[in-house]
Amino acid sequence: MDDGPFRSTGQGDAASFPVVPGSDRDPAASGTAPAGPDRSPEIYDVDIPIPPELLAHMGTNAHRHDVQIGGVYDDKIVAVAVYDRPWPARSDPGAARLLGTIYVSTRTDRVYRIEVNPGAGGTFDDLLTHLERLTGLASE
């Protein structure tokens, strides 16, 4: 696993975060997680504090690298969707796959959930790397 700023404090260890009931990490969920593109997302409830200045930087970077203008982020008011490649045209994701979503609370200045789409090749580590890029703590 990479040794980025959100990982050095133990915040980036996927196994240490609570399992969301019904997600494919929930041992009570029926059967095993499906394979391939139809695989259920992995949902991690996290508590990663983001200082206000980094939260502002995150919003600016997500907007600057929006999928509709050649980037890999689709920024929402409280979430940033992360794609594996830029969209070919405005409002047309083409073959771009959603790797996952980073949910942010602007009220508490915290990332409170990371949803990973393993069927599209996303990993928890990938989403932390994107979070580090968005906040300016890692190079793009």
Secondary structure, DSSP 8 states (H G I E B T S, - for coil): ----TTTTTSTT-GGGS-B-TTSTT-TTSSS----GGG---EEEEEEEE--HHHHHHHHHHHHHTBGGGT-SEEE-SSEEEEESS--SBTTB-TT--EEEEEEEETTTTEEEEEEE-GGGT--HHHHHHHHHHHHTSS--
